Amino acid sequence: MEENSPKYSTPGPVSFPAPSVVIIGAGIAGIAAARALQDRGIEVTLLESSARIGGRIHTDKSSLTTAGGTAVPVDMGASWIHGATPGHNPIATAALDVLQLATHQTAGEGSLLYDHDVQRGFALYTRDGVRIPRDTVRQFESWLRAAVEAERRDARYESDASLEDTINRMVAEHKLQGSVDEEILGFYVCRIEGWFAADSSRISPKSWIEEEFHEGGHLLVSKGYSQLVESLARGIDIRLEHRAVRVTQQMPCLGICSKPHVQVSCKNGFEIRADAAIVAVPLGILQSNVIDFQPELPEWKREAISSLEVGHQNKIALLFESLFWDEDAEFLGCATAAPRGCSYFLSLYPTLRRAVLVYMPVGELSRRIERMGDEEATAFAMEKVRAMLPGAPDPVSSLISRWSLDENFLCCYSNDPSPNGSDLFERMAMPASELLYFAGEASSPDFSGTVHGAYESGVAAAEQIVESLSRRRRSQRPEEQQPPPSLPLASLKSGGLSRPVVSSCNFAAHLLSLDAANATLTQVMH
């Protein structure tokens, strides 16, 4: 093992008696799959290309510092729990019921600003720095809500090519009037683009109009999302800085070759053989072809990978010596009708009681900013701050993410631009064979782009493997049979893929057992 391996990684053999599974990618999907498989008595090794776990969940705990040297934790990847009702969302169950993490709610259910709610504190400005009254924004949202309901009722959006087309038509048909309302609309479009991590011309109107959510509104994890990942990862054999470069499937043959297995080769020379593999890497990695699959993935899988689009969003976190904006404002924004002229800043003061603003550019603007140096990117963000609040002081510290340039990710999260939706996410979720499975937010048919969607996809892949191993065991001659997994589940239905059954107690049982005995479960309630 490398000297920098974390405490939750433990040495293990490079081959196992069956059943065994190797997982590529230690984000929330890979860790959830590993946890579910290990709890069923299956040997698991998790390979991670970077020097940390969590994937696109990353709480930076040391880079953003006050003038006195105090570090302020900030999530540079995923921030929110979307759908904060325990029992419905397994991530909410873990954070609220089990770990009892400090959280802060930023929006209730049904908000047109997704993560934020105009019934709470906010500060929205024109590009001239004039504060827009909150009542004006709320009146605009009433107009937009009525227009959206009309779209749902009449289904006019089904003939539109993109969200941009839908918005333009809604403005004309529903008689939006006044320059201020047009500027507020520009800001709302900016936030929709942030939700999908894409420009409005690349967003499906169907995805926007028909999006579904778990109940309970939206929560920030006050001291960082990584707390949850670290708890779930305890006791799993995780090999950091092991970049998978080849996945070779040895398919069944007529008694003249070894039993079916998968072999994964890493850039550092490490190789491992297992009964099955789960690929839980970001869509950007799959699209870049940095992993060589032998044999080649089936055409329907390759088409799904290439047809989805990678989203682009980054964060610039700015820490100031003291607060100079409204204490109750949960977000600050500059509203303008000019395309991509708006800006959005998350205020972490209500959450951390620290003067932190997080700028979140999206789409092509995000790609442009992440190619800037740190000083230039910080200066760009401060221009946006001072357009709203002239005279704003310089930050004492700043931090910039560059997800699309990071060789371990190459994207923020996935987006399906198909105007009327498609089955791309369903195809991403399906196994390529009885040996090779997939997980991650891009493999979540209902909740792509979310932490709980990625988590549920990992559990689904684990259940598919358990069922597959059971079938393989039943097909072997009696003298060749291996002991079955301790708790086989059936999540694959004939003719298609079912949604994973993720009970509210599943994640809770994992963490309670780990906290009580620092050991994995032998049974999981479902």
Salt bridges, closest charged atoms under 4 A:
GLU2 OE2 - HIS242 ND1 3.51
ASP39 OD1 - ARG35 NE 3.80
ASP39 OD2 - HIS510 ND1 2.36
ASP115 OD1 - HIS82 ND1 3.56
ASP115 OD2 - ARG191 NH2 3.29
ASP135 OD1 - ARG138 NH1 3.43
GLU141 OE2 - ARG145 NH2 3.13
GLU149 OE2 - ARG152 NH1 2.72
GLU151 OE1 - ARG169 NH2 2.80
ASP154 OD1 - ARG153 NE 3.50
ASP160 OD2 - ARG169 NH2 2.83
GLU173 OE2 - ARG156 NH2 2.67
GLU173 OE1 - ARG169 NH1 3.09
GLU193 OE2 - ARG340 NH1 3.98
ASP199 OD1 - ARG340 NH1 3.79
GLU210 OE1 - LYS206 NZ 2.90
GLU215 OE1 - HIS88 NE2 3.63
GLU230 OE2 - LYS61 NZ 3.20
ASP237 OD1 - ARG239 NE 2.75
ASP275 OD1 - LYS259 NZ 3.47
ASP292 OD2 - ARG246 NE 3.51
GLU296 OE1 - ARG302 NH2 3.69
GLU303 OE1 - ARG427 NH1 3.18
GLU309 OE2 - ARG202 NH2 2.33
ASP326 OD2 - ARG131 NH2 2.87
ASP326 OD2 - ARG134 NH2 3.95
GLU327 OE2 - ARG353 NH2 3.12
ASP328 OD1 - ARG134 NH2 3.27
GLU330 OE2 - HIS104 NE2 2.69
GLU370 OE2 - ARG367 NE 3.32
ASP374 OD1 - ARG402 NH2 2.77
ASP394 OD1 - ARG386 NH2 2.56
GLU407 OE2 - ARG243 NH2 3.18
ASP423 OD1 - ARG427 NH2 3.13
GLU434 OE2 - ARG471 NH2 2.28
GLU441 OE2 - ARG56 NH1 3.26
ASP446 OD2 - ARG499 NE 3.01
GLU456 OE2 - HIS214 NE2 3.91
GLU467 OE2 - ARG471 NH1 3.86
GLU467 OE2 - ARG474 NH2 3.98
GLU479 OE2 - ARG477 NE 3.17
GLU480 OE2 - ARG477 NH2 2.37
ASP515 OD1 - ARG234 NH1 2.61
